[in-house]
Amino acid sequence: MPATAKKLLVGFRATDNRFGVTRATLGRLADALGLNETQVVHYALRQLASTELPAYEPDDGPLTKRELQAIQKAAGGRRGKSVRASLF
């Protein structure tokens, strides 16, 4: 293990619930996935991070009126007209 790796002590629940699992459940997951217990914990955390954390940095918010006008000017006079697209 690299010297920079940090360890985390994990406490298990007495029963499975929404916020935790028993050590037995972790063992069953490891067997079912063909992984060791540490790999299962990392896999579960990666899945949680993928669903709960944004995949990109937040932007600067809505465009200003000046920015919108610059875009409309660059678009070349399509003001007031709508564009429709359809696959059919």
ChimeraX commands (.cxc) that place a marker at each C-alpha (Angstrom):
marker #1 position 0.00,0.00,0.00 radius 0.5
marker #1 position 1.46,3.41,-0.94 radius 0.5
marker #1 position 2.60,5.59,1.94 radius 0.5
marker #1 position 0.03,8.24,0.93 radius 0.5
marker #1 position -2.95,5.85,1.21 radius 0.5
marker #1 position -5.16,6.53,4.21 radius 0.5
marker #1 position -7.24,4.00,6.07 radius 0.5
marker #1 position -10.81,4.28,7.31 radius 0.5
marker #1 position -12.35,2.25,10.09 radius 0.5
marker #1 position -15.84,1.10,9.12 radius 0.5
marker #1 position -18.43,0.28,11.75 radius 0.5
marker #1 position -21.16,-2.15,10.76 radius 0.5
marker #1 position -24.83,-2.08,11.74 radius 0.5
marker #1 position -26.52,-4.69,13.88 radius 0.5
marker #1 position -29.21,-4.98,11.18 radius 0.5
marker #1 position -29.35,-3.86,7.55 radius 0.5
marker #1 position -31.10,-0.54,7.05 radius 0.5
marker #1 position -31.19,2.40,4.68 radius 0.5
marker #1 position -27.91,3.83,5.96 radius 0.5
marker #1 position -25.80,0.76,6.59 radius 0.5
marker #1 position -25.31,-2.97,6.38 radius 0.5
marker #1 position -24.15,-5.81,8.58 radius 0.5
marker #1 position -20.77,-7.43,8.14 radius 0.5
marker #1 position -22.61,-10.54,6.94 radius 0.5
marker #1 position -24.24,-8.54,4.13 radius 0.5
marker #1 position -20.85,-7.17,3.10 radius 0.5
marker #1 position -19.54,-10.73,2.94 radius 0.5
marker #1 position -22.49,-11.86,0.83 radius 0.5
marker #1 position -21.94,-8.94,-1.55 radius 0.5
marker #1 position -18.25,-9.78,-1.84 radius 0.5
marker #1 position -19.08,-13.39,-2.69 radius 0.5
marker #1 position -21.76,-12.41,-5.20 radius 0.5
marker #1 position -19.50,-9.90,-6.97 radius 0.5
marker #1 position -16.31,-11.94,-6.78 radius 0.5
marker #1 position -14.55,-9.13,-4.93 radius 0.5
marker #1 position -12.97,-8.78,-1.53 radius 0.5
marker #1 position -14.72,-6.69,1.14 radius 0.5
marker #1 position -12.52,-3.63,0.57 radius 0.5
marker #1 position -13.26,-3.71,-3.15 radius 0.5
marker #1 position -16.99,-3.92,-2.43 radius 0.5
marker #1 position -16.81,-0.83,-0.21 radius 0.5
marker #1 position -14.91,1.11,-2.89 radius 0.5
marker #1 position -17.36,-0.08,-5.56 radius 0.5
marker #1 position -20.34,1.01,-3.47 radius 0.5
marker #1 position -18.81,4.41,-2.76 radius 0.5
marker #1 position -18.01,4.93,-6.46 radius 0.5
marker #1 position -21.64,4.12,-7.36 radius 0.5
marker #1 position -22.90,6.55,-4.71 radius 0.5
marker #1 position -20.55,9.28,-5.92 radius 0.5
marker #1 position -21.71,8.76,-9.51 radius 0.5
marker #1 position -25.35,9.25,-8.58 radius 0.5
marker #1 position -25.05,11.95,-5.92 radius 0.5
marker #1 position -22.21,14.25,-7.05 radius 0.5
marker #1 position -22.42,16.51,-10.10 radius 0.5
marker #1 position -20.43,15.31,-13.10 radius 0.5
marker #1 position -19.31,18.85,-13.95 radius 0.5
marker #1 position -18.42,22.12,-12.29 radius 0.5
marker #1 position -21.31,24.55,-11.80 radius 0.5
marker #1 position -21.51,27.28,-14.42 radius 0.5
marker #1 position -21.67,31.02,-13.81 radius 0.5
marker #1 position -25.46,31.12,-13.85 radius 0.5
marker #1 position -27.84,32.63,-16.41 radius 0.5
marker #1 position -26.53,34.71,-19.29 radius 0.5
marker #1 position -26.68,38.48,-18.94 radius 0.5
marker #1 position -28.76,40.63,-21.28 radius 0.5
marker #1 position -25.54,41.80,-22.94 radius 0.5
marker #1 position -24.39,38.20,-23.52 radius 0.5
marker #1 position -27.77,37.25,-25.00 radius 0.5
marker #1 position -27.66,40.24,-27.34 radius 0.5
marker #1 position -24.14,39.26,-28.49 radius 0.5
marker #1 position -25.35,35.73,-29.23 radius 0.5
marker #1 position -28.37,37.01,-31.15 radius 0.5
marker #1 position -26.14,39.33,-33.16 radius 0.5
marker #1 position -23.71,36.51,-33.95 radius 0.5
marker #1 position -26.61,34.27,-34.99 radius 0.5
marker #1 position -27.36,36.62,-37.85 radius 0.5
marker #1 position -30.84,38.07,-37.63 radius 0.5
marker #1 position -32.94,35.09,-36.64 radius 0.5
marker #1 position -34.63,37.18,-33.93 radius 0.5
marker #1 position -38.27,36.34,-33.43 radius 0.5
marker #1 position -38.18,33.14,-35.47 radius 0.5
marker #1 position -38.29,29.71,-33.92 radius 0.5
marker #1 position -36.46,26.64,-35.06 radius 0.5
marker #1 position -38.15,23.26,-35.00 radius 0.5
marker #1 position -36.43,19.94,-35.30 radius 0.5
marker #1 position -37.98,16.55,-35.66 radius 0.5
marker #1 position -36.74,13.03,-36.17 radius 0.5
marker #1 position -39.84,12.15,-38.19 radius 0.5
marker link #1:1,2 radius 0.2
marker link #1:2,3 radius 0.2
marker link #1:3,4 radius 0.2
marker link #1:4,5 radius 0.2
marker link #1:5,6 radius 0.2
marker link #1:6,7 radius 0.2
marker link #1:7,8 radius 0.2
marker link #1:8,9 radius 0.2
marker link #1:9,10 radius 0.2
marker link #1:10,11 radius 0.2
marker link #1:11,12 radius 0.2
marker link #1:12,13 radius 0.2
marker link #1:13,14 radius 0.2
marker link #1:14,15 radius 0.2
marker link #1:15,16 radius 0.2
marker link #1:16,17 radius 0.2
marker link #1:17,18 radius 0.2
marker link #1:18,19 radius 0.2
marker link #1:19,20 radius 0.2
marker link #1:20,21 radius 0.2
marker link #1:21,22 radius 0.2
marker link #1:22,23 radius 0.2
marker link #1:23,24 radius 0.2
marker link #1:24,25 radius 0.2
marker link #1:25,26 radius 0.2
marker link #1:26,27 radius 0.2
marker link #1:27,28 radius 0.2
marker link #1:28,29 radius 0.2
marker link #1:29,30 radius 0.2
marker link #1:30,31 radius 0.2
marker link #1:31,32 radius 0.2
marker link #1:32,33 radius 0.2
marker link #1:33,34 radius 0.2
marker link #1:34,35 radius 0.2
marker link #1:35,36 radius 0.2
marker link #1:36,37 radius 0.2
marker link #1:37,38 radius 0.2
marker link #1:38,39 radius 0.2
marker link #1:39,40 radius 0.2
marker link #1:40,41 radius 0.2
marker link #1:41,42 radius 0.2
marker link #1:42,43 radius 0.2
marker link #1:43,44 radius 0.2
marker link #1:44,45 radius 0.2
marker link #1:45,46 radius 0.2
marker link #1:46,47 radius 0.2
marker link #1:47,48 radius 0.2
marker link #1:48,49 radius 0.2
marker link #1:49,50 radius 0.2
marker link #1:50,51 radius 0.2
marker link #1:51,52 radius 0.2
marker link #1:52,53 radius 0.2
marker link #1:53,54 radius 0.2
marker link #1:54,55 radius 0.2
marker link #1:55,56 radius 0.2
marker link #1:56,57 radius 0.2
marker link #1:57,58 radius 0.2
marker link #1:58,59 radius 0.2
marker link #1:59,60 radius 0.2
marker link #1:60,61 radius 0.2
marker link #1:61,62 radius 0.2
marker link #1:62,63 radius 0.2
marker link #1:63,64 radius 0.2
marker link #1:64,65 radius 0.2
marker link #1:65,66 radius 0.2
marker link #1:66,67 radius 0.2
marker link #1:67,68 radius 0.2
marker link #1:68,69 radius 0.2
marker link #1:69,70 radius 0.2
marker link #1:70,71 radius 0.2
marker link #1:71,72 radius 0.2
marker link #1:72,73 radius 0.2
marker link #1:73,74 radius 0.2
marker link #1:74,75 radius 0.2
marker link #1:75,76 radius 0.2
marker link #1:76,77 radius 0.2
marker link #1:77,78 radius 0.2
marker link #1:78,79 radius 0.2
marker link #1:79,80 radius 0.2
marker link #1:80,81 radius 0.2
marker link #1:81,82 radius 0.2
marker link #1:82,83 radius 0.2
marker link #1:83,84 radius 0.2
marker link #1:84,85 radius 0.2
marker link #1:85,86 radius 0.2
marker link #1:86,87 radius 0.2
marker link #1:87,88 radius 0.2
view
